[in-house]
Amino acid sequence: MGPGKICAPHSTMDARVGGAYVFPMQRPDGTVTTVRGAIKELIPNRKLRFTWVWDKEDGTPGDEVTEITLEFRPIGTGTRLTLRHTGFTDRDSRDKHAHGWSGCADSLELYLAGKLTTCG
């Protein structure tokens, strides 16, 4: 979970509607930034919708609460993943997240190809 060499080895998720998750994302220099949220909708193998909130430096949840929807659709012998991230307060935040999600997609592709197996 993370773009490039960012990973989240100590993540937790209660994967049910109303359940919570916490993803502490660790950079190669050891810096950790944490994102957390709650599951809003879950349709197994089809859809996952959840809130997304970055922690402040003091470890409390931040003020910008956005929402992510992941949809999975069969296509041939594979699956198409559609990601929508909405609710940004400004373009800068939206653009930073778009860059991060693009990097996450690259990491997922490497993982699924067996070329990325562990953090670091």
Secondary structure, 3 states (H helix, E strand, C coil): CCCCCCECCCCEECCCCCCEEEEEEECCCCCEEEEEEEEEEEECCCEEEEEEEEECCCCCECCCCEEEEEEEEEECCEEEEEEEEECCCCHHHHHHHHHHHHHHHHHHHHHHCCCCCCCC
